[in-house]
Amino acid sequence: MKKITFLSFLLCISCEEETNSDQNSEFLFVASEGNYGDSNGSITMFNGNEKIHTLENVGDVVQSILVHDDKLFVAVNNSHLIKRFTITETGLQLPGIQVSTQNSGPREMVVLDGNLYFTNWFSKDIKVLNLTTFSIEESISIDGVPEDIITDGKDLWVSIPSVDIYDQGYGTSVVKINPITKAIEESYEVGNGPQNLLLDGEKLWVSRTFYSSDWSTAYFGSSLIDLNTKEVEIKTYGAGMICGGNLLKLNNQVYRTVDGGIAPIDQNLDINLSLKIGSYGSLYSASSSNQNIYLGRSDGVAPDSVFVHDENGNLQHNLMLESAYPGDYEFWEPN
């Protein structure tokens, strides 16, 4: 609401603002992957604890979502689609539009200079989607299977957790790509299984997960790249500490998912479990925005839940979802 400074309206405006203080200007989107092969992935839109809209049967494995310019982009992994919807305060405008990625297995997305860049498992590349024409115009080949992709506003950063599809996490590199030349300009060895990336100033944080040769044991670790000195810190926690892949920033501190919640991680890559927020035995994902923490729990069967905590770790409310496996979160504020 536009604030009016005329004295005669001051009392009325103040009362109205106080009455609507429980309204949240920020909307939350939760992408539920759904069950593999069932095409029952969904997207749910919330304002505070109010469910605004649920878009069901989005496709087979809703891998990731991204908000840009009042549009919601959706990568549907096993349906090999990128979808786009216009966002309104009452939900997503349907039907939206989509483009086939030609069996590429799209994973994560980022927008830079009018293009949507997204990683692909099966085609082992980064495809470039022109947001004006909504067509895929080119691709950047990757020596390995790319996963996460982020940008600093100039370059692209990509994690490569695997050498081949579904290996045990034999990939060990994070690369910097020049979006103009489409060339890999830098490559960093960060240890096995690099997954999620978080850029914090001149520090690039990396979560890692890899497996024993028979897939019976999962190992977890973190890495930290100093983009000034080019030095890489690597720490492997082993199989005893159960970590998820998510990295997030809260109160100027980097956190990562661990042992059913999130806990701060320091420059030495040590995780402070004494400050852990949340304790959910089947934690599947985590995110944060506007001083809130979102912890998604799943038992693999719908409905699933997202538990919302404040910055101090206090549980605020529980958001119910229509599909299983809440995997990604995005936030939107009306202009």
C-alpha positions in Angstrom: 0.0 0.0 0.0 1.3 3.5 -0.9 1.8 5.6 2.2 0.0 9.0 2.3 1.7 11.7 4.3 -1.2 14.1 4.6 -1.8 14.7 8.4 -5.6 14.3 8.1 -5.2 10.7 6.8 -2.4 9.7 9.3 -4.6 8.1 11.9 -6.7 6.2 9.4 -3.7 4.9 7.5 -2.0 3.8 10.7 -5.0 1.8 11.8 -5.3 0.1 8.4 -1.6 -0.8 8.4 -1.9 -2.2 12.0 -5.0 -4.2 11.0 -3.1 -5.8 8.1 0.1 -6.4 9.9 -0.4 -10.2 9.7 -0.4 -10.1 5.9 2.9 -11.1 4.3 4.1 -9.2 1.2 6.3 -12.2 0.3 4.8 -15.3 -1.4 6.4 -18.7 -1.2 6.4 -21.3 -3.9 7.2 -25.0 -2.9 8.0 -27.5 -5.6 7.1 -31.1 -4.7 9.0 -33.5 -7.0 6.3 -36.2 -6.8 6.9 -39.9 -7.3 9.2 -41.0 -10.1 7.3 -42.2 -13.1 3.9 -40.9 -11.9 3.9 -37.4 -13.3 2.4 -36.1 -10.0 4.8 -33.4 -9.2 3.2 -30.2 -8.0 3.8 -26.5 -7.1 2.1 -24.9 -4.1 1.9 -21.1 -3.5 1.6 -19.7 0.1 1.2 -16.3 1.6 2.3 -16.8 5.2 0.4 -19.9 6.3 -2.4 -19.4 3.8 -2.4 -21.7 0.8 -3.1 -19.6 -2.3 -2.9 -22.0 -5.2 -1.8 -25.6 -5.9 -0.8 -26.6 -9.4 -1.0 -30.4 -9.6 0.3 -32.9 -12.1 3.0 -30.6 -13.4 5.1 -33.5 -14.6 7.4 -36.4 -13.8 9.9 -35.1 -11.1 9.6 -31.3 -10.6 13.3 -30.8 -10.1 13.6 -27.1 -9.5 11.8 -23.7 -9.7 13.0 -20.2 -10.3 11.3 -16.8 -10.0 12.3 -14.0 -12.5 10.4 -10.9 -13.6 7.0 -12.1 -12.2 7.4 -15.4 -14.0 7.9 -18.9 -12.5 10.2 -21.2 -14.4 10.0 -24.9 -13.7 12.4 -27.7 -14.7 10.7 -31.0 -14.9 13.5 -33.6 -15.0 12.0 -36.9 -16.2 9.5 -35.2 -18.4 12.4 -33.2 -20.0 10.6 -29.9 -20.0 11.1 -26.3 -19.0 7.8 -24.6 -18.2 7.0 -20.9 -17.6 4.0 -19.4 -15.8 3.0 -15.8 -15.1 2.6 -15.1 -11.3 -0.3 -13.2 -9.8 -1.4 -12.7 -6.2 -4.1 -15.2 -6.7 -1.9 -17.9 -8.2 -0.3 -18.9 -11.5 -1.9 -18.0 -14.8 -2.7 -21.1 -16.8 -2.0 -22.8 -19.1 1.5 -21.3 -19.3 4.0 -22.3 -21.9 6.7 -25.0 -22.2 9.6 -26.1 -24.2 11.0 -29.6 -24.7 14.6 -30.1 -23.7 14.9 -33.2 -26.0 15.4 -35.9 -23.3 18.2 -33.9 -21.6 17.1 -34.4 -18.0 17.1 -30.7 -16.8 18.2 -30.1 -13.2 19.0 -26.5 -11.9 18.5 -23.1 -13.4 19.8 -19.5 -13.3 19.0 -16.3 -15.3 21.7 -14.1 -16.6 21.5 -11.3 -19.3 18.1 -12.3 -20.8 18.9 -16.1 -20.9 17.9 -19.0 -18.8 20.9 -21.4 -18.2 20.0 -24.9 -17.0 22.1 -28.0 -16.3 21.3 -31.4 -17.8 22.2 -34.8 -16.7 21.6 -36.9 -19.8 23.0 -34.6 -22.4 25.9 -33.5 -20.1 25.6 -29.9 -20.9 24.2 -26.5 -20.0 21.5 -25.3 -22.3 20.8 -21.7 -23.1 17.1 -20.7 -23.3 16.4 -17.2 -24.8 13.7 -15.6 -22.6 12.4 -13.5 -25.4 11.9 -16.2 -28.0 11.5 -19.0 -25.3 13.6 -21.3 -27.5 16.8 -23.2 -26.7 19.5 -21.5 -28.8 22.8 -23.2 -27.9 24.4 -25.5 -25.3 27.7 -25.7 -23.4 29.2 -29.2 -23.2 30.5 -30.4 -19.8 33.0 -33.1 -19.2 30.8 -34.9 -16.6 27.3 -34.6 -15.3 26.5 -31.0 -14.1 24.2 -30.3 -11.2 23.9 -26.9 -9.5 24.4 -23.6 -11.3 24.7 -20.1 -9.9 25.9 -16.7 -11.1 27.6 -13.7 -9.6 26.0 -11.5 -12.2 29.0 -11.9 -14.6 30.0 -15.5 -14.7 28.4 -18.9 -14.2 29.5 -21.5 -11.6 28.6 -25.1 -12.0 29.1 -28.2 -9.8 30.0 -31.5 -11.4 29.2 -34.3 -9.0 29.4 -37.3 -11.4 31.6 -38.4 -14.3 28.8 -40.6 -15.7 25.1 -40.8 -15.1 24.3 -42.4 -11.7 27.9 -43.0 -10.7 28.8 -42.9 -7.0 29.9 -39.3 -7.0 33.2 -39.6 -8.8 33.1 -36.0 -10.1 35.3 -33.7 -8.1 35.2 -30.3 -9.8 33.4 -26.9 -9.7 33.9 -24.8 -12.9 33.6 -21.1 -13.8 32.1 -20.5 -17.3 32.2 -17.3 -19.3 28.6 -16.9 -20.6 29.9 -14.8 -23.6 32.6 -17.1 -24.9 30.8 -20.2 -23.5 34.3 -21.4 -22.3 35.3 -22.9 -19.0 37.8 -20.4 -17.6 38.6 -21.9 -14.2 38.2 -25.4 -12.7 38.6 -26.2 -9.0 39.1 -29.6 -7.4 36.9 -29.7 -4.4 36.6 -33.4 -3.5 34.1 -36.1 -4.5 30.4 -35.4 -5.2 30.1 -31.6 -5.3 26.4 -30.6 -5.3 24.9 -27.4 -4.0 26.7 -24.1 -4.3 26.4 -20.9 -2.3 28.2 -17.7 -3.2 28.9 -15.4 -0.3 31.1 -12.5 -1.3 34.4 -13.9 -2.5 33.7 -17.3 -0.9 32.1 -20.1 -2.8 30.7 -22.8 -0.5 30.1 -26.4 -1.8 28.2 -29.3 -0.2 29.3 -32.8 -1.2 27.8 -36.3 -1.1 29.3 -39.5 -2.5 28.9 -43.2 -2.0 30.8 -46.5 -1.6 31.2 -48.6 -4.7 28.2 -50.8 -3.8 26.0 -47.8 -2.9 25.6 -49.1 0.7 27.2 -46.1 2.5 26.9 -42.4 1.9 29.7 -40.0 2.7 29.3 -36.3 3.3 31.6 -33.3 3.1 31.9 -29.6 2.4 34.4 -27.5 0.5 35.2 -23.7 0.4 36.8 -21.9 -2.5 38.4 -18.6 -1.9 37.9 -16.7 -5.2 40.7 -14.2 -4.4 43.5 -16.6 -3.5 42.1 -19.5 -5.5 42.7 -21.8 -2.5 40.3 -24.6 -1.7 39.5 -26.0 1.7 38.1 -29.5 1.7 36.6 -31.5 4.6 35.0 -34.9 4.6 32.8 -35.8 7.6 32.5 -39.4 6.8 29.5 -41.7 7.0 28.6 -41.0 10.6 27.3 -37.4 10.1 24.1 -37.5 8.0 24.1 -34.3 5.9 21.7 -33.1 3.2 22.9 -31.1 0.3 21.3 -27.7 0.9 23.3 -24.6 1.7 21.6 -21.4 2.9 22.4 -18.1 4.5 20.7 -16.8 7.7 21.7 -13.8 9.8 24.9 -13.4 7.8 25.9 -17.0 8.6 26.1 -19.9 6.2 24.2 -23.0 7.2 23.9 -26.5 5.8 21.4 -29.3 6.3 22.6 -31.9 8.8 21.0 -34.5 11.1 17.4 -33.5 10.4 17.9 -29.8 10.5 20.3 -27.0 9.6 23.4 -25.9 11.5 26.0 -23.1 11.0 29.2 -24.0 9.3 32.4 -22.0 9.8 35.4 -21.1 7.7 37.1 -24.3 8.7 34.1 -26.2 7.5 33.2 -27.4 11.0 29.5 -27.8 11.6 28.2 -26.5 15.0 25.6 -29.0 16.0 24.9 -27.2 19.2 23.2 -24.5 17.2 21.2 -26.8 15.0 17.6 -25.7 14.1 15.0 -28.4 13.6 15.1 -32.1 14.1 13.1 -34.0 11.5 14.1 -37.6 10.9 12.9 -37.5 7.3 14.2 -34.1 6.4 14.3 -33.7 2.6 15.2 -30.1 1.9 15.8 -26.7 3.4 15.7 -23.0 2.4 15.5 -19.5 3.9 14.1 -16.1 3.1 12.9 -13.0 4.9 14.3 -14.3 8.2 12.3 -17.5 8.0 13.6 -21.1 7.6 11.7 -23.7 5.6 12.4 -27.4 6.4 10.7 -29.9 4.1 10.0 -33.4 5.4 9.0 -36.4 3.3 8.1 -40.0 3.9 7.7 -40.5 0.1 3.9 -40.5 0.3 1.6 -37.4 -0.1 0.7 -35.3 1.7 4.1 -34.0 2.9 4.9 -31.0 5.1 7.1 -27.9 5.3 7.9 -26.6 8.8 8.5 -22.9 9.0 10.8 -21.6 11.7 11.8 -18.1 12.5 15.5 -16.9 12.6 15.8 -18.0 16.2 14.6 -21.5 15.4 11.1 -21.2 16.8 8.5 -23.2 14.9 5.9 -20.9 13.4 3.6 -23.1 11.4 3.3 -26.2 9.2 2.5 -26.0 5.5 0.7 -29.0 4.0 1.5 -30.1 0.4 -0.4 -32.1 -2.1 2.6 -34.2 -3.4 5.6 -36.0 -2.0 9.2 -34.8 -1.8 9.3 -31.0 -1.3 12.5 -30.3 -3.0 12.8 -26.6 -4.0 11.6 -23.2 -2.8 11.2 -19.8 -4.5 10.0 -16.4 -3.2 8.0 -13.6 -4.9 6.9 -10.1 -4.0 4.4 -8.2 -6.1 5.7 -5.1 -7.7 
